[in-house]
Amino acid sequence: MNLFEDAARSLNDEPLAARMRPRTLDEYIGQEHILGKGRLLRRAIQADQLSSVIFYGPPGTGKTTLARVIANTTKSHFSTLNAVLSGVKELRGEIEDAKNRREMYHMRTILFIDEVHRWNKSQQDALLPWVENGTFILIGATTENPFFEVNAALVSRSRIFQLKKLTDDNLHDIAMQAIHDEERGYGRYHVTFEEGALEHLVSVANGDARSLLNALELAVETTPDTFPPEDGSEIYISKETAEESIQKKAVLYDKEGDYHFDVISAFIKSLRGSDPDAALYWLARMVAAGEDPRFIFRRMEILAAEDVGMADPYAVAVVEADASAFDRIGLPEGRFHLAHSAIYLSTAPKSNSALGFFDALSDVEKEKSEEVPNHLRDASRDSEGFGHGEGYMYPHSYKDHWVAQQYLPTGLQGKIYYKPSDMGYESAIKDNVMLRREAQLEAVTEDLYKENLTFSPGDKARSRWAERALSGRSESLLRLMKRLYSGLDILRSDNVMVLNASHGLLLWPLMKKNPEGLSVAVVRNNEQKEIIEHFSSELDKLLRPVVIVSEARSAFSAIEDGLQFGVISGRNLLSRLESDRNILEAIKSRLEEDGKIALLESIPSLSSRLSDFASEVYKDKLRKAEKKIYSSDNPLTAWGKKELENAVLDIFPEAYFEYEEDREDRYLSKDAVIGFYRSSYAESGMTEQEFIAEFADRTVKWSNTVAIIRSGYKAEKKDNSSFSEWKSVVDKTN
């Protein structure tokens, strides 16, 4: 069966929702986060370079429709199966056909499987080897979370694209598209709505385009006495008709589906976040939908130990008591006990220090098996022969029933797993725990074995090249880059642009965060372009940045019209401040509505000058020359902090400014010194040879004042309390 073979049926025989399915990307409405201009999926479809993907989202969001669009644009053979109606037998037939096409015609096969989650594990396993060896490129569509319902091996070989419920604006556009389309919709008639009627259809459809179009079809085709009426006939949809055409839906909550997990997740996160109002709301959502109260209590008992933990050790007892009372009382009065536990947990102090157990478990699993220290071994069996238990100090024989001795294996002495918080009960025991730990460290008789507690294998190409690309760059620039991007949140689907990208220092950190978006780098010359392309060459072609050789001011004309960016970054874009203001206007025109800018600007008038490093005999001559260089007539130097802020705030009123004096060891090569002389210092009264002899082949402490400019985000605030405490101790010793 082929879902897309509809030639045998008349277009007018199909429901409106089927007739109005988009045929191209330009007709597709919604899902801008994955299909907007510059997004990875859009580029892959347009380039016909699709790899295996799974579309996941609620009904009516356009999963099957998107597959139709791909079928209409690809040069590959496109086959379809419905997991409800097809099984392994039909899959085997598709496999044989795909193998033949590949061997005889070198043609790829794209296999679309609708409702792929309906296949069981063995059916999905039958598909895996053919996806793995390239016989098929899989497009799966599912309303269930693929990480729960789809074979993990298939998920790991596919890109997951989540389709969201369509917005009201999307649904309104879809309705208008159907009303005005003369071929597939109702464009041959004059369809009008009573105020609020269309809005009601859109609102109740709740993000489901299919529901909206079905209701619209019912409203339009049942309003005239007969349908179809004559061309040009007026069809007036009243609010009453709209209400009859689309019934109000109950809250969607499937205890076996993804909404079940989403709502319990929201409930748990509200408890963890200490928001009793939100906790009671999500609890009510679950109870109203018929969720098993025992399931809710089980989740609260887990949270009592995991998230409240030692900050309130009695939380587990409270939830357990409420759960026991519920078993005796039942519904409806038992809901008081559900609410009691939810309120108690959401208002209790929080600590997740019990997670230290999993650090210990990780060490047990990853490291060699450590011997039990001799003094901790069982002395009841072989103490005489092997001395097991010898040296053990019995705590109850000591003051406060405690003695400083080591209980960890020799190779792990000094390791810290439990880190008490400053909350609730733990705040009262923290100091004592720390003091005893310090005393135990004094009791260590061998060198401490130090090891890393965390390890992140660099097995992903994107991480490998990004780290290599960043290595070897100027330490001061790295520091400025990290400060600039502190607090900058980027969506995986954001488009990003870096102006004056140079060798890519400002580009790589952004690219690590936007694998489904487009990255554009604007560089000044081909050498810089080659460097960026070299560092990104091991990425998939679709993931590489687009590199444009251009001056920043003219770069936007080389970019596709309508392409908007979530983040635009750059360095030294405003060297000629007055004439470069148009760059800021161009940046704003290409930013998305909630887009962000992140700029670094050196201020020449506040930077070092060569006279700072000259010997006394030449200082006066150089200062006279520099007076002219830094005069108000020079557009490169005749501005400072105030002028910069005014220029930026004219375009970005919400911009933030920070300044850093950046000192670096700068090597003055002979070529650079000659360039300085001929461009600016020829009239200094020094000869070129004197100038070269004075400055060439020297390394100087060069100072730059750099402006850090942000708009759309703020820098993260770091907690410097521990540093301040340490500094105060040091100050007292001086």
C-alpha positions, 0 to 999 in steps of 0.5 A: 500500500502506498499512502501517496498514490492518490491518482485513482481518486478524484481530488474533490472526493478527498476531505479538505484536510487531505486536499490541502496538504502542502506540496512544497516547503513554500506551502508548508505552514508552521514548525519554523524551528526546524523548517525556517530559512537556514534550518538544517532540515530545510537545507537537507530537503532542498539539497536532497541530502536527507539522512535518516530522521524521525518526526515526533509530535502530537497529531495534526502537526504535519509529520505525514505532510512533511513526508509528502513534501519530501516525496515531492522534492527528492530524486530518490525513490520514495516508498511508504508503509503504515506500521498499523497495516503493514508488517515484516512481510511487507517490509521484506518486499520493500527491502528487495525492491530497494536492493534491486534499485540500488544495485541496478540503477544506483538509486537511493530509497527513502522509506517512510513509516507512519506510526513507526512506534506501533511496530514491536521490537522484533519488527523494528529490529528487522528494519535496522540492518537495512538502515545501517547499511544504507539500503534505506534512508528511514523517515519515521513518524510517531506521536510517541516519544521515540526515546521510549517507543522506538528501538534505541539502535534506530534512534541512535542512527537517526536525527530526531525532529520534534514538531510542536503544536501549531500556534494560533497564527499558524492555524489562522494562516492554514484556514485562510489558505484553504478559504482562498485556494480555488483548486483545492479549497473554497476560493471559488466561493465568498466565505466570510465569518461572524466575528469570533467564529474563525477564532473559535475554530482556531482556539478549540483546534488547539494546535491540530491542523487536521481538526481545524480543517475538518471543522472548517469543512463541516462548517462551510459545506453544511451552511448552504442548502446544497453543496457545492453552490454556484461559483461566487456564492456567499457562505457566511459562517456564524459563531453558532455554526462554528461551535457546532462544527468543532466540539470542545475537547477534553484535556488530552492525557494518555496514561500510556503516552508521552503526555503522561510522562510530560505531566508527571515530569512537570509535577516532579520539577515543581516539587523540586523547584519549591513551587507549591502552587504549580505542584498542586496544579499538576497534581490536580491535572493527574488526579482529574485524568485518572492517574493512579494515586499509588504511582504519584506516591511512588514518585514522591517517595523517590523525590523525598530521598533524591531531592529533599534528602538529608535537608529534611530526613523526615520527608520520606516518613511523611510521604510514606505515612500519607501513602499508607493512610491513602491505602486505608482511606481511598478516594475521594478523601485520600486526595487530602493526603496526596495534597499534604505530601505535595505541599510538604515536599514543595516547601521542604528544604532541598538537598541532592547530596545522596547523589554522591552514592552514584559517584561512588558506584561509578568509581566501583564500576570503572576502577579496579577492585580495591582491597578492603583495608586490613584493619577493616577486615573481618577479624572473627575468621582469620585474624590469627593467621593473617592479622585481619582486623588488626589496628582497628580502633573501636569508635565507642571507646573514644570521646564522642564515639568517634576516632579519626581513622580511614575507612576507604580503600588505600587507593581512594583515601581522600575521595569525597562523595558526600557533600552536605548542603547548607539547607535544613538538617544538613546545615546543622551537621555540615561543619562537623562532617567537614571537621571530621573529614579533615581529621581523617585526612591527617590520619592517612599514612600513604600518599593520596591517590588523586583521580578525575571524578568525571570524564567526557569522551571526545567521541563526537566529531563536532566536539573534537573539531571545535576543541582543536579549532579553539586550541592555540589561540591567544589567551587574552582573546579566549578570555574575552570570548568566554566573557562575551558569551557568558550567559548567552543561551542559544537554541539548537535550531538558531541561525548564527552569524559572526562578522569579522570572524577571522580564524573562527574564535568567536564562531566555534563556541556558537556552532557547538550549540546550534547543530540544527541551525545555519552558521555563517562566518564573514571573513576579510580574505581567502586565507581566513576562509581556508582556515575556517573551512579546514577546521570544519572539513571533517563535519558533514557538509550540511553542518559546516559553516557558510564562509563569505569573504566580504567586508562586514558592511556589505556582507548582508547583501550576499545572504538570502533575503528573509534569512534571519538570525538568532545571534549575530556576533562580531569583533571590531565592526565599528573601527570608523564609528561614524561611518560604520553605524549602518552596520548596526542597522543592517544587523538589526534588520537581520535579527529575529524578534528576540535575537541577540548581539554579542560584540567585541570592540577595541577602542584605539583612543584608549589603547597603548601608543608607540611612544609608551615604549620609546626611549626618552630621546624619541618620546617627544617626537612620537607624541607630536606625531600621535597628537595628529594621529589621535586628533578629532579629524581621524575617524579611526581614533576620534571616539571613545566609550561615550561615542561608542555607547551612543552609537549602539544605543541608538539602534539597540536601546537595551544594550549592555556595556562592559569594558576590560583593559586587556594586556598582552605581550605583542611582538613588533615585527620589522614589517609591522614597524615599517607599516606603522612608520609609512602610514602614520609616523613618517612626519615624526622627525625620525628616519625610517632606519631610526624607527626600525632600530627603535621598535623592530623585533621587540616584544612589548606589554601592549594595552587595549581597552575592549568594549564587551557589548551585549543585547538580548541577554545578560552575563552570568553572575558568578558566585565569588563568595568563596574567593572573597572568604579566601582573600579575607584570610590572606589579607589578615596574614599580610 
